[in-house]
């Protein structure tokens, strides 16, 4: 795969700074980093972003994730490896990422209500922002064909 252009976040440094501020805020929210990385993995699986999958996989391992959990995040509903809080975050991540897949309400009440049982308002804000930020990165990276083996943002 030939990269189409340098990642736009690298071309517009103020954009990268804004994204870094979002990630910093998410990190300070009280949501475990492993949960943030599981969200990143699941959203990137859905969107087919190899660069983000590779990055979130490495970050999840740094956050203490096991190979067993990483290997089964795509099938989280069918495994005993995830907590109820993680399941609610993954369910919400899927709902937010698949907005166009529904004919009814874009983000149904069920995944939202389940997430509110496990996260306070600050943490829920971080979960929503994490989902949105990963979706942003996925869409940019897939568009410019960001290589999975050497994503340009990791050099920043």
Secondary structure by P-SEA (a helix, b strand, c coil): ccccccccccccaaaaaaaaaaaaaaaaccccaaaaaaaaaaaaaaaccaaaaaaaaaaaaaacccaaaaaccccccccccccaaaaaaaaaaaaaaaccccccccccaaaaaaaaacccaaaaaaaaaaaaaaaaaaaaaaaacccccccccccc
